[in-house]
């Protein structure tokens, strides 16, 4: 007998924010600093260079994409002439096909520019841009089974803002130490799991005892994005139902909404002179490589983006990654006072 779907507890306090709009009293409680971006203006420009490398790895196709907007693209897009350098970097880890990841890569940069012109707080702008990207995708895309995680880094002078949906991750190399800039939204995380269950979803293994609305034994391409030969490997993984996701937040995945939310975590940081580079990568890296190890691998090339992103991707593959592997390295170079 398959288990009955867990019922939401109406008395349970849920800390995950509503996904529709940003509340007026929203508190950025997970910031690295308590700075107010309306008061804490950038004091320096940081010249950034970046490079992206992706491997199909052991999957049948590559479903990842990315976004690299180096200076002065964002300033030109927004008509900014204030001398502040603005850059935007993202990695999108697609699942169920590459369509959602490609859509994000094509549209999120323009959406952020529009929101930055309407919102003084970059955190609000990033949050709204991701929600709008999800809404636009819902109108344009017919396949409700495709989705993508998103890890986004926006740099304005020496202020850095990070938005995250899913289990891709950004890590900063500061003074010889790996500093995580985000944390993963796995369905096994207690807060994420509580949120899913509160909305009537379930988190359980992909085995014959799945909720009754899910096909318990079929792994064909029509209803699942893994082929039959992967069924044994996948057995026992904890997943969100409906949809069979291993992440609790993502763009797309409309079959799994609202349990899978488009409500991003937001972080604010002040970049320092001892910051060398940022590693932005999908879980194809982080499933097999620790933060410190990834930074050490990249640092072998002194943070050179072109060499180091390829080196890290190949390192993850050699150490057993079974997923697509996508790495974006942002080197933090010369500082100039504003």
Secondary structure as UniProt FT lines:
FT   TURN            10..11
FT   TURN            24..25
FT   TURN            29..30
FT   TURN            37..39
FT   STRAND          44..55
FT   TURN            57..58
FT   STRAND          64..69
FT   TURN            71..72
FT   HELIX           73..78
FT   STRAND          86..95
FT   HELIX           99..118
FT   HELIX           122..140
FT   TURN            144..145
FT   STRAND          147..156
FT   TURN            157..158
FT   STRAND          159..165
FT   STRAND          169..174
FT   TURN            175..176
FT   STRAND          177..180
FT   TURN            187..188
FT   HELIX           190..198
FT   TURN            199..200
FT   STRAND          202..205
FT   TURN            208..209
FT   TURN            212..213
FT   TURN            221..223
FT   HELIX           228..230
FT   HELIX           231..234
FT   TURN            235..236
FT   STRAND          238..241
FT   TURN            242..244
FT   STRAND          251..252
FT   HELIX           254..256
FT   TURN            257..259
FT   STRAND          265..270
FT   TURN            273..274
FT   STRAND          275..281
FT   HELIX           283..286
FT   TURN            287..288
FT   HELIX           291..299
FT   TURN            300..303
FT   HELIX           305..318
FT   TURN            319..320
FT   STRAND          325..337
//
